[in-house]
Amino acid sequence: MTAKSLTLPAYSSGKNPALIYLESLNSPRSAITMQNCLDHAARILGQPSVIDCDWGALRRHHIQHVIQKLKAKGIAPATINLYFYALKGVAREAFSNDVMPQLAYLKISIMKAITYERLPVGRSLSAYQCKKLLNTCDDDTLRGIRDKALLALMMGCGLRRAEVVALHMEHWNSKDSTFTFIGKGNKQRKVYLPPDLEPILDKWFLARGNEAGTIFPAIYKGSGAPVMKFKDMQPSSIYRIVQRRAEKAKIADITPHDLRRTFASRMLEAGVDLFVLKQSMGHASLTTTARYDRRGEKATAKAARCLHFEVE
């Protein structure tokens, strides 16, 4: 067998290790991402798609071949590691379902991801920028009241956009101003709304009413007053809302995840312990949380500006 081709599987689709692996992922978005990686890896290995590969015949040199092809195309190390973890996950399921020899699996299991170091991506908004972003929502419209509450919740509690659209009224506790929900990785999490932002959310609840279901419904133009549709919005809707408000606030290059980075930065600047922040953000490891720390970047910039040279 060559590094460029894996033969058609002899097992039924019900035992396809790749499908078993994808079904084991807790997040639908993660499953889509990993399936795209596996589909591309399958094509590199000479097969049309993830379904057509004999994953039980996957070997260490196949994974090395995929990685080399991706490196040659200039793919970012973080993205290459996604392919790597997806392929290792499939190998684990192939071995667990008795379609991969133990020795072959052991050789794959000891492989290491690509090590790399890059400057932090994204940005953290300043307090002034946060205020500007929220103020763009003060347009006396129902959509404006909703958007302000939504943005306040993201920057004040560090929620992911997929978590925001999945919030329902049953997740809200008005007594202690908290949300308790199941987030990414099937982890239950409780987040606390900062007191300064409570009036913003109270105003939205008053406008929204006590209807059960999603906290942030889609809003459509009716023949008269705007109409709320109590169905979960798509995460992509949050992206459009952030982009629209950022454009009005004249804040360039901002994404919904930057509001989550803003939350992390404000917490760290307030002296919050990194472990506490990890719990607040719903991370599985401190390493992930540490990537949100922008204090080192700011400290480095401040120190560099303190240097003086006599050039004349």
C-alpha positions in Angstrom: 0.0 0.0 0.0 1.4 3.4 -1.0 1.2 6.6 1.0 -1.1 8.1 -1.6 -3.9 5.6 -1.6 -6.1 3.7 0.9 -8.3 1.0 -0.6 -12.1 0.9 -0.4 -13.2 -0.3 3.1 -14.4 -3.9 3.5 -16.5 -3.1 6.6 -20.0 -1.7 6.7 -20.7 2.0 7.0 -22.0 1.3 10.5 -18.4 0.4 11.6 -16.7 3.1 9.6 -14.2 4.4 12.2 -14.4 8.0 10.8 -18.1 8.1 11.2 -17.9 6.7 14.7 -15.3 9.3 15.5 -17.4 12.2 14.1 -20.5 11.0 16.0 -18.5 11.0 19.3 -17.8 14.8 19.0 -20.0 16.8 21.3 -20.2 19.9 19.2 -22.0 19.8 15.8 -19.6 22.6 14.6 -16.6 20.5 15.7 -18.0 17.5 13.8 -18.4 19.6 10.6 -14.9 21.0 11.0 -13.3 17.6 11.5 -15.3 16.0 8.7 -14.0 18.7 6.3 -10.5 17.8 7.5 -11.0 14.1 7.0 -12.6 14.6 3.6 -9.6 16.6 2.5 -7.2 14.0 4.0 -9.0 11.3 2.1 -8.6 13.1 -1.2 -4.8 13.5 -0.4 -4.7 9.7 0.2 -6.4 9.0 -3.1 -10.1 8.5 -2.1 -13.1 10.7 -2.9 -14.3 11.2 0.7 -14.2 10.2 4.3 -16.7 7.4 3.6 -14.6 5.8 0.9 -11.4 5.4 2.8 -10.3 2.1 4.5 -9.4 3.8 7.7 -8.5 0.5 9.2 -5.5 0.4 6.8 -4.4 3.9 8.0 -0.7 3.9 9.0 1.8 6.3 10.4 3.3 7.1 7.0 -0.1 8.0 5.7 -0.5 10.7 8.3 3.0 11.9 7.7 2.2 12.1 4.0 -0.9 14.3 4.7 1.0 16.6 7.0 3.8 17.1 4.4 1.2 17.9 1.7 -0.4 20.4 3.9 2.9 22.0 4.9 3.8 22.3 1.2 0.6 24.2 0.6 1.5 26.7 3.3 -1.3 25.6 5.6 -1.1 27.2 9.1 0.3 24.8 11.8 -2.8 25.1 13.9 -4.9 24.0 11.0 -2.5 21.1 10.2 -2.9 20.0 13.9 -6.6 19.8 13.3 -6.1 17.3 10.6 -3.6 15.4 12.8 -6.0 15.1 15.7 -8.8 14.1 13.4 -6.7 11.3 11.9 -5.5 10.1 15.4 -9.1 10.1 16.5 -10.1 7.9 13.6 -7.2 5.6 14.3 -8.3 5.3 17.9 -11.8 4.3 16.8 -10.4 1.9 14.1 -8.4 0.1 16.8 -11.3 0.1 19.3 -13.6 -1.5 16.7 -11.0 -4.2 15.8 -10.3 -3.0 12.2 -6.7 -1.8 12.9 -3.9 -3.9 14.2 -2.5 -3.0 17.7 1.0 -2.4 16.4 -0.2 0.0 13.7 -2.3 1.9 16.3 0.6 2.2 18.8 2.8 3.7 16.1 0.2 6.3 15.4 -0.6 7.0 19.0 2.9 8.1 19.8 3.0 10.6 17.1 3.2 14.3 18.3 1.4 17.3 16.9 3.4 20.1 15.3 4.9 22.4 17.8 4.8 26.1 16.9 4.6 29.6 18.5 2.7 32.5 17.0 1.7 35.9 18.2 -1.9 35.9 19.6 -4.7 36.3 17.0 -7.6 38.6 17.4 -7.9 41.6 19.7 -9.2 42.8 23.0 -11.4 45.9 23.0 -10.6 48.8 25.3 -13.3 50.1 27.7 -13.9 53.1 25.4 -14.4 50.8 22.4 -16.8 48.6 24.4 -18.8 51.7 25.2 -18.9 52.9 21.6 -20.0 49.5 20.4 -22.9 49.4 22.9 -23.9 53.0 22.2 -24.5 52.2 18.5 -27.5 50.1 19.7 -29.2 53.1 21.3 -31.5 53.7 18.3 -34.9 53.4 19.9 -35.6 50.1 18.1 -36.5 46.6 19.3 -33.5 45.3 17.4 -31.2 47.8 19.1 -32.4 46.8 22.6 -31.8 43.2 21.7 -28.4 43.8 20.1 -27.2 45.8 23.1 -28.1 43.1 25.6 -26.5 40.4 23.3 -23.3 42.3 23.0 -23.2 43.1 26.7 -23.6 39.5 27.5 -20.8 38.4 25.2 -18.3 41.0 26.5 -19.5 40.7 30.1 -19.7 36.9 30.4 -17.3 35.7 27.7 -19.9 33.6 25.9 -19.2 32.0 22.5 -21.6 33.0 19.7 -23.0 29.4 19.6 -23.7 29.6 23.3 -25.5 32.9 23.0 -28.0 31.7 20.4 -28.6 28.6 22.5 -29.6 30.5 25.6 -33.2 30.0 26.7 -35.2 31.7 29.4 -34.9 28.6 31.6 -31.1 29.2 31.8 -31.6 32.6 33.5 -31.7 33.1 37.2 -32.9 36.6 38.0 -32.2 36.2 41.8 -28.4 36.1 41.4 -28.2 37.3 37.8 -26.6 34.2 36.4 -27.0 31.9 33.4 -26.5 28.1 33.8 -26.2 26.2 30.5 -24.5 23.4 28.7 -21.7 24.9 26.6 -18.9 23.6 24.3 -17.6 20.1 25.1 -20.9 19.2 26.8 -19.7 21.1 30.0 -22.3 22.7 32.3 -21.3 26.2 33.1 -22.6 29.1 35.3 -21.7 32.7 34.3 -22.4 35.8 36.3 -23.6 39.0 34.7 -21.6 42.1 35.9 -23.8 44.5 37.9 -23.1 47.4 35.4 -24.7 45.4 32.6 -27.8 44.2 34.5 -29.9 47.3 33.4 -29.1 46.5 29.8 -30.4 43.0 30.1 -33.4 44.1 32.2 -34.5 46.5 29.5 -34.3 43.7 26.9 -36.3 41.3 29.1 -39.0 44.0 29.5 -39.2 44.5 25.7 -39.0 40.8 25.0 -41.7 39.6 27.4 -42.0 36.4 29.2 -42.3 34.1 26.2 -40.6 30.8 26.7 -37.7 29.8 24.4 -34.7 31.5 23.1 -33.6 34.7 24.9 -32.5 36.4 21.7 -35.1 35.7 19.0 -34.8 36.9 15.4 -36.6 40.1 14.7 -38.4 40.8 11.5 -40.2 43.8 10.0 -43.9 43.3 10.3 -46.7 45.2 8.6 -46.7 47.4 11.7 -44.6 46.7 14.7 -41.5 44.5 14.5 -42.1 40.7 14.9 -40.0 38.4 17.1 -39.6 34.8 16.0 -38.9 32.7 19.1 -36.5 30.2 17.4 -32.8 29.9 17.9 -30.8 32.2 15.6 -27.8 30.7 13.8 -24.3 31.6 15.1 -23.7 33.3 11.8 -26.4 35.8 12.7 -24.3 36.9 15.7 -21.3 37.5 13.4 -23.5 39.8 11.2 -24.8 41.7 14.2 -21.3 42.3 15.5 -20.1 43.4 12.1 -23.0 45.8 11.7 -22.6 47.4 15.1 -18.8 47.6 14.7 -19.2 49.4 11.4 -21.5 52.0 13.0 -19.0 52.4 15.9 -16.1 52.7 13.4 -14.2 49.9 15.0 -12.4 47.9 12.3 -11.4 44.2 12.3 -13.6 42.9 15.0 -15.2 39.4 15.4 -17.6 38.0 17.9 -14.7 36.0 19.5 -13.0 39.4 20.2 -15.7 40.1 22.7 -14.8 36.8 24.4 -11.1 37.9 24.4 -12.2 41.3 25.8 -13.9 39.5 28.7 -10.7 37.5 29.4 -8.6 40.6 29.3 -10.8 42.5 31.6 -10.9 39.6 34.1 -7.1 39.3 34.1 -6.6 43.0 34.4 -8.9 42.9 37.5 -6.5 40.3 39.0 -8.7 37.2 38.6 -6.8 34.0 38.9 -6.1 32.1 35.7 -7.8 29.0 37.0 -11.0 30.9 37.9 -11.0 32.4 34.4 -10.6 28.9 32.9 -13.8 27.9 34.7 -15.6 31.1 33.6 -14.7 30.5 30.0 -15.5 26.8 29.9 -12.0 25.8 28.8 -10.7 22.2 29.2 -7.1 23.3 30.0 -5.2 26.3 31.4 -3.1 26.3 28.2 -6.1 27.3 26.2 -7.1 30.1 28.7 -3.5 31.4 28.7 -3.8 32.2 25.0 -6.4 34.8 25.8 -3.9 36.7 28.1 -3.0 39.9 26.3 -1.1 41.4 29.4 2.2 40.2 28.1 1.7 41.8 24.8 0.8 45.1 26.4 3.6 45.0 28.9 6.1 44.2 26.0 4.8 47.2 24.0 5.0 49.5 27.1 8.6 48.4 27.9 9.6 48.9 24.3 8.3 52.5 24.3 10.4 53.2 27.4 13.6 52.6 25.6 15.6 55.7 24.6 18.5 55.9 22.2 20.7 58.9 21.4 20.8 58.8 17.6 22.4 62.2 17.0 
